[in-house]
């Protein structure tokens, strides 16, 4: 938008603001200004020199979080003379933050109130509502593009989040799919690193694709079955099934109901006889495994993980091969931590990592005596790095 358009926007917003002018009470009905503060700049304000003021903030500004702004409207909250010049325009352009402590949402226009106040001024109302719709957009933090609010997730504005929608429905489906297939069934969170609120089961049902939701329910069921001492995971590559199976006297094997592969009760993961016969094949496969896997960098785990491109944010899946749940960068393999264990994820990278922003401070390479990292955590001999050429990482994790 050029300066001319911006001036026209300001003039239109100022004209609407003028229609919300009211006469300030005087005499004994005059409010006290001892604790008066401005919602716009959040500073203590002086009494207005004019006997008129705009009540736009009291009746036509709103926050999408229920209850926000109400207590402020009932108190001595106001808009100072300086902020009043462009307060309505900032609300229309979604630039005026909610003054409620801890809220990262923006104030928006209560359109029904505006239409009622502008009754009889149809052209002005139409222009103003059209202006509001022009700014009903957001930047998707996953795809890094601007999208209309109509493409935001359709559930209740992420009830547990403290910010406006900042990821499109398609992007949220991708985030939830990654969480489910990484085994984070009970930790499906908002991708905003300053939020990380847990999504409710209701939100998950609404936002997930049908295919992901089926897998989500299947894995939740398997998670419950794991509590049974007779539960076993099928070790056939690519299967991912688990089942409760009873070992009968003299029986060494059990068969997966999904892929029909045979597994061993005692000498996990295959039967003793099959294991002996499979030594030759295992030697053949070893090179292939080295080419396609990296080991988890966490001490006490070091489980080989196969990754087939996609996002470089890796999680050692708890639901696959007894993974440890460690989150790390697939490229430089530095372990990422969450504040207080389950809060905001802190993404870090080595100086040589291709995903580190040039201006960001690189993390130091872990010392040899670091108890968090496995010995040789960054050594993956034989790994084919060409498999990583399609890797990507969201800007906020760089």
C-alpha positions as CSV (number, residue, x, y, z in Angstrom):
1,X,0.0,0.0,0.0
2,X,1.4,3.4,-1.0
3,X,1.2,6.6,1.0
4,X,-1.9,7.8,-0.9
5,X,-3.8,4.6,0.0
6,X,-2.6,4.8,3.6
7,X,-3.8,8.4,3.9
8,X,-7.2,7.4,2.4
9,X,-7.4,4.5,4.9
10,X,-6.6,6.9,7.8
11,X,-9.3,9.4,6.6
12,X,-11.9,6.7,6.4
13,X,-11.0,5.4,9.9
14,X,-11.0,8.9,11.4
15,X,-14.4,9.6,9.9
16,X,-15.8,6.4,11.6
17,X,-14.0,7.3,14.9
18,X,-15.7,10.7,14.9
19,X,-19.1,9.0,14.9
20,X,-18.2,7.4,18.2
21,X,-17.5,10.8,19.8
22,X,-19.3,11.4,23.1
23,X,-19.3,14.3,25.6
24,X,-17.2,13.6,28.6
25,X,-19.0,13.9,32.0
26,X,-18.3,17.0,34.0
27,X,-18.7,18.1,37.6
28,X,-19.4,15.4,40.1
29,X,-20.0,12.8,37.4
30,X,-16.5,13.3,35.9
31,X,-14.3,10.2,36.2
32,X,-11.1,10.3,38.3
33,X,-7.9,10.3,36.2
34,X,-5.7,9.1,39.0
35,X,-5.2,5.7,37.5
36,X,-6.3,6.4,34.0
37,X,-4.2,4.6,31.4
38,X,-4.1,4.3,27.6
39,X,-5.0,1.0,25.9
40,X,-3.0,2.1,22.8
41,X,0.4,3.0,24.3
42,X,-0.3,1.4,27.8
43,X,0.9,4.5,29.7
44,X,-0.7,6.7,32.2
45,X,-2.8,9.4,30.5
46,X,-3.6,13.0,31.2
47,X,-7.3,14.2,31.1
48,X,-8.4,15.1,27.7
49,X,-8.3,18.9,27.0
50,X,-11.4,18.5,24.8
51,X,-14.8,17.9,26.3
52,X,-15.4,15.2,23.7
53,X,-13.8,11.7,23.4
54,X,-14.2,8.6,21.2
55,X,-15.8,5.6,22.8
56,X,-14.7,3.3,20.0
57,X,-12.5,1.2,22.3
58,X,-15.3,0.8,24.8
59,X,-18.0,-0.4,22.4
60,X,-16.5,-1.4,19.1
61,X,-13.1,-3.0,19.8
62,X,-12.9,-6.6,20.8
63,X,-10.4,-9.5,21.5
64,X,-11.3,-12.9,20.2
65,X,-10.5,-14.3,23.7
66,X,-13.7,-14.2,25.7
67,X,-13.6,-11.9,28.6
68,X,-10.5,-9.9,27.5
69,X,-10.9,-6.2,27.4
70,X,-14.1,-6.3,29.5
71,X,-12.3,-5.6,32.8
72,X,-10.3,-2.9,31.0
73,X,-13.5,-1.3,29.6
74,X,-15.0,-1.3,33.1
75,X,-12.0,0.4,34.6
76,X,-10.3,3.7,33.8
77,X,-8.9,2.4,30.5
78,X,-9.0,4.9,27.7
79,X,-7.1,6.0,24.6
80,X,-4.9,9.1,24.9
81,X,-5.2,12.0,22.6
82,X,-2.1,11.0,20.7
83,X,-3.1,7.3,20.2
84,X,-6.7,8.4,19.3
85,X,-5.4,9.9,16.0
86,X,-4.9,6.4,14.5
87,X,-6.3,4.0,17.0
88,X,-9.2,2.9,14.7
89,X,-6.9,2.4,11.8
90,X,-4.5,0.2,13.8
91,X,-7.4,-1.9,15.0
92,X,-8.7,-2.3,11.4
93,X,-5.1,-3.2,10.2
94,X,-4.8,-5.8,13.0
95,X,-1.8,-3.9,14.4
96,X,-3.2,-3.0,17.9
97,X,-2.4,-5.7,20.4
98,X,-4.8,-6.8,23.2
99,X,-3.7,-5.0,26.4
100,X,-4.7,-8.0,28.5
101,X,-1.5,-9.3,30.2
102,X,-0.1,-12.4,28.5
103,X,-2.4,-12.1,25.4
104,X,-0.7,-12.0,22.0
105,X,-3.9,-11.5,20.1
106,X,-4.9,-8.3,18.3
107,X,-7.9,-6.2,18.8
108,X,-10.5,-6.4,16.0
109,X,-13.6,-4.5,15.1
110,X,-17.1,-5.5,16.3
111,X,-18.7,-5.1,13.0
112,X,-22.3,-5.3,14.2
113,X,-21.7,-2.4,16.6
114,X,-20.2,-0.3,13.8
115,X,-23.1,-1.1,11.4
116,X,-25.6,0.0,14.1
117,X,-23.7,3.2,14.9
118,X,-23.4,4.0,11.2
119,X,-27.1,3.5,10.5
120,X,-28.2,5.8,7.8
121,X,-24.7,6.1,6.4
122,X,-24.8,3.1,4.1
123,X,-21.9,4.1,1.8
124,X,-19.6,4.9,4.7
125,X,-20.5,1.6,6.4
126,X,-19.9,-0.4,3.2
127,X,-16.5,1.3,2.6
128,X,-15.5,0.6,6.2
129,X,-16.5,-3.1,6.2
130,X,-14.7,-3.5,2.9
131,X,-11.6,-2.0,4.4
132,X,-11.8,-4.4,7.4
133,X,-12.0,-7.4,5.1
134,X,-8.9,-6.3,3.2
135,X,-6.8,-6.8,6.3
136,X,-8.4,-10.1,7.4
137,X,-5.2,-12.1,6.6
138,X,-2.3,-13.7,8.4
139,X,1.2,-15.0,7.7
140,X,1.5,-18.8,7.8
141,X,4.6,-19.7,9.8
142,X,5.0,-23.0,8.1
143,X,4.6,-21.9,4.4
144,X,5.9,-18.4,5.0
145,X,3.1,-16.8,2.9
146,X,0.2,-14.5,3.5
147,X,-3.2,-16.2,3.6
148,X,-6.8,-15.0,4.2
149,X,-8.3,-15.7,7.6
150,X,-10.8,-18.0,5.8
151,X,-7.9,-20.5,5.4
152,X,-7.2,-20.5,9.2
153,X,-8.2,-23.7,11.2
154,X,-11.9,-23.7,11.6
155,X,-12.0,-24.6,15.3
156,X,-12.3,-22.0,18.1
157,X,-9.2,-20.0,17.4
158,X,-7.0,-22.5,19.3
159,X,-8.7,-22.1,22.7
160,X,-5.5,-22.8,24.6
161,X,-3.4,-20.5,22.5
162,X,-2.7,-16.8,23.3
163,X,-2.3,-15.5,19.8
164,X,-4.1,-15.1,16.5
165,X,-4.2,-17.9,13.9
166,X,-0.7,-18.1,12.3
167,X,-0.8,-21.4,10.4
168,X,-3.2,-22.4,7.7
169,X,-5.4,-25.5,7.9
170,X,-3.3,-27.4,5.4
171,X,-0.1,-26.6,7.4
172,X,-1.8,-27.6,10.6
173,X,-2.7,-31.0,9.1
174,X,1.0,-31.4,8.2
175,X,2.1,-30.5,11.8
176,X,-0.4,-33.0,13.3
177,X,0.5,-35.7,10.8
178,X,4.2,-35.3,11.8
179,X,3.3,-35.5,15.5
180,X,1.2,-38.7,15.1
181,X,3.8,-40.5,12.9
182,X,6.6,-39.4,15.3
183,X,4.7,-41.0,18.2
184,X,3.9,-37.7,20.0
185,X,0.3,-38.8,20.5
186,X,-0.3,-37.0,23.8
187,X,1.9,-34.1,22.8
188,X,0.2,-32.5,19.8
189,X,1.0,-28.9,20.2
190,X,0.6,-25.5,18.6
191,X,3.6,-25.0,16.3
192,X,4.1,-21.4,17.5
193,X,7.4,-21.7,19.5
194,X,6.2,-18.9,21.9
195,X,2.9,-20.8,22.6
196,X,3.3,-24.6,22.4
197,X,-0.2,-25.0,23.8
198,X,-1.6,-28.6,23.8
199,X,-4.4,-29.1,21.3
200,X,-7.6,-30.6,22.8
201,X,-9.0,-33.9,21.5
202,X,-11.8,-31.9,19.9
203,X,-9.4,-29.7,18.1
204,X,-7.4,-32.7,16.9
205,X,-10.6,-34.4,15.5
206,X,-11.5,-31.2,13.6
207,X,-8.1,-30.3,12.2
208,X,-6.6,-33.7,11.3
209,X,-7.1,-35.3,8.0
210,X,-9.3,-38.5,8.0
211,X,-6.2,-40.7,7.3
212,X,-4.1,-39.2,10.1
213,X,-7.0,-39.4,12.6
214,X,-7.4,-43.1,11.8
215,X,-3.7,-43.6,12.5
216,X,-4.0,-41.4,15.6
217,X,-6.7,-43.6,17.1
218,X,-4.9,-46.8,16.2
219,X,-1.8,-45.7,17.9
220,X,-3.7,-44.5,21.0
221,X,-5.2,-48.0,21.2
222,X,-1.8,-49.6,20.9
223,X,-0.5,-47.2,23.6
224,X,-3.1,-48.6,26.0
225,X,-2.3,-52.2,25.0
226,X,1.4,-51.6,25.8
227,X,0.4,-51.7,29.5
228,X,-0.3,-55.4,29.1
229,X,2.8,-57.5,29.9
230,X,1.9,-59.8,27.0
231,X,2.0,-56.9,24.5
232,X,4.6,-57.2,21.7
233,X,5.6,-55.0,18.8
234,X,6.0,-56.6,15.4
235,X,9.7,-56.2,14.3
236,X,9.0,-56.5,10.6
237,X,10.3,-53.4,8.9
238,X,7.6,-51.0,7.9
239,X,4.9,-52.8,9.8
240,X,4.4,-50.8,13.0
241,X,1.8,-53.1,14.4
242,X,1.6,-54.3,18.0
243,X,-0.6,-56.9,19.7
244,X,-1.3,-58.8,22.9
245,X,-0.3,-62.4,22.3
246,X,-0.1,-65.4,24.7
247,X,2.8,-67.7,24.8
248,X,1.8,-71.3,25.0
249,X,4.0,-74.1,26.4
250,X,6.8,-74.9,24.0
251,X,5.9,-72.1,21.6
252,X,8.7,-69.8,20.6
253,X,7.0,-67.8,17.9
254,X,4.1,-65.5,17.4
255,X,2.6,-64.2,14.1
256,X,1.7,-60.6,13.5
257,X,-2.0,-60.4,12.5
258,X,-1.3,-57.4,10.2
259,X,1.8,-58.4,8.1
260,X,1.9,-62.1,9.0
261,X,5.6,-61.9,9.9
262,X,6.8,-64.3,12.6
263,X,8.4,-62.9,15.7
264,X,10.1,-64.6,18.7
265,X,8.9,-64.4,22.3
266,X,12.4,-65.0,23.8
267,X,15.2,-64.0,21.4
268,X,13.8,-60.8,20.1
269,X,13.3,-59.8,17.3
270,X,13.3,-63.1,15.3
271,X,13.2,-66.8,16.1
272,X,16.5,-68.4,17.1
273,X,16.5,-70.7,14.1
274,X,15.6,-67.9,11.7
275,X,18.2,-65.7,13.3
276,X,20.9,-68.2,12.7
277,X,19.8,-68.8,9.1
278,X,19.5,-65.0,8.6
279,X,23.1,-64.2,9.6
280,X,24.2,-64.2,5.9
281,X,21.4,-62.0,4.9
282,X,22.0,-59.7,7.9
283,X,25.6,-59.2,6.7
284,X,24.3,-58.2,3.2
285,X,21.8,-55.8,4.8
286,X,24.2,-54.1,7.2
287,X,25.7,-51.9,4.5
288,X,22.2,-50.9,3.3
289,X,21.3,-50.0,6.9
290,X,24.4,-47.9,7.3
291,X,23.6,-46.1,4.1
292,X,20.0,-45.2,5.1
293,X,20.1,-44.6,8.9
294,X,21.6,-42.2,11.5
295,X,21.7,-43.1,15.2
296,X,19.8,-41.1,17.8
297,X,22.4,-38.7,19.5
298,X,21.0,-39.3,23.0
299,X,23.2,-41.2,25.5
300,X,21.5,-44.5,26.4
301,X,19.6,-44.7,23.1
302,X,21.7,-44.4,19.9
303,X,18.9,-46.3,18.1
304,X,19.3,-46.3,14.3
305,X,16.7,-44.1,12.7
306,X,15.7,-44.3,9.0
307,X,14.4,-41.0,7.5
308,X,13.1,-40.4,4.1
309,X,13.3,-36.7,3.6
310,X,10.8,-34.0,4.8
311,X,11.3,-31.8,7.8
312,X,14.7,-31.9,9.5
313,X,13.0,-31.7,13.0
314,X,13.5,-35.4,14.0
315,X,11.9,-37.2,17.0
316,X,13.2,-40.6,18.1
317,X,9.8,-42.2,18.1
318,X,8.7,-43.9,21.4
319,X,6.2,-46.1,19.5
320,X,8.9,-47.6,17.2
321,X,11.6,-49.8,18.5
322,X,11.4,-48.4,22.0
323,X,12.7,-44.9,20.9
324,X,13.5,-42.4,23.6
325,X,11.5,-39.4,22.4
326,X,14.6,-37.2,21.9
327,X,14.1,-34.3,19.4
328,X,17.0,-33.1,17.3
329,X,18.2,-31.6,14.0
330,X,18.6,-34.4,11.5
331,X,21.4,-32.4,9.7
332,X,23.8,-31.4,12.6
333,X,22.2,-33.8,15.2
334,X,22.2,-31.3,18.1
335,X,19.6,-32.2,20.6
336,X,16.7,-29.7,21.0
337,X,15.2,-29.0,24.5
338,X,11.8,-27.8,25.7
339,X,11.5,-25.3,28.5
340,X,10.3,-27.0,31.7
341,X,10.2,-30.3,29.9
342,X,7.0,-29.8,27.8
343,X,7.1,-26.1,26.9
344,X,8.6,-24.1,24.1
345,X,11.1,-26.0,21.9
346,X,14.5,-24.5,21.7
347,X,16.0,-25.3,18.3
348,X,19.8,-25.0,18.1
349,X,22.4,-25.8,15.4
350,X,26.1,-26.2,14.9
351,X,27.9,-23.4,13.0
352,X,28.3,-25.8,10.0
353,X,24.6,-26.7,9.9
354,X,22.9,-25.8,6.6
355,X,19.7,-24.9,8.5
356,X,21.3,-22.3,10.8
357,X,20.5,-18.7,9.9
358,X,23.8,-16.8,9.0
359,X,23.1,-14.2,11.7
360,X,22.1,-16.5,14.5
361,X,24.5,-17.6,17.2
362,X,25.7,-21.2,16.6
363,X,25.8,-23.7,19.5
364,X,29.0,-25.1,20.7
365,X,29.9,-28.7,19.8
366,X,29.1,-30.9,22.9
367,X,32.2,-31.9,24.9
368,X,33.4,-35.5,25.0
369,X,32.3,-35.8,28.6
370,X,28.8,-34.5,27.9
371,X,26.4,-36.9,29.7
372,X,23.5,-36.0,27.4
373,X,25.1,-37.2,24.1
374,X,26.1,-40.8,23.2
375,X,29.7,-41.6,22.4
376,X,30.2,-40.9,18.7
377,X,26.8,-39.3,18.5
378,X,27.7,-37.4,15.3
379,X,29.3,-40.3,13.5
380,X,27.2,-42.2,11.0
381,X,29.8,-44.0,8.8
382,X,28.4,-45.0,5.5
383,X,25.3,-42.8,5.6
384,X,24.4,-41.6,2.1
385,X,24.1,-37.8,2.5
386,X,22.4,-37.4,-0.9
387,X,19.2,-38.7,0.9
388,X,19.0,-35.4,2.7
389,X,18.9,-33.1,-0.3
390,X,15.2,-32.6,0.0
391,X,15.3,-31.8,3.7
392,X,13.6,-28.6,4.8
393,X,13.0,-26.8,8.1
394,X,10.5,-24.0,9.1
395,X,12.1,-20.6,9.4
396,X,11.2,-20.4,13.1
397,X,13.4,-23.5,13.9
398,X,16.5,-22.2,12.1
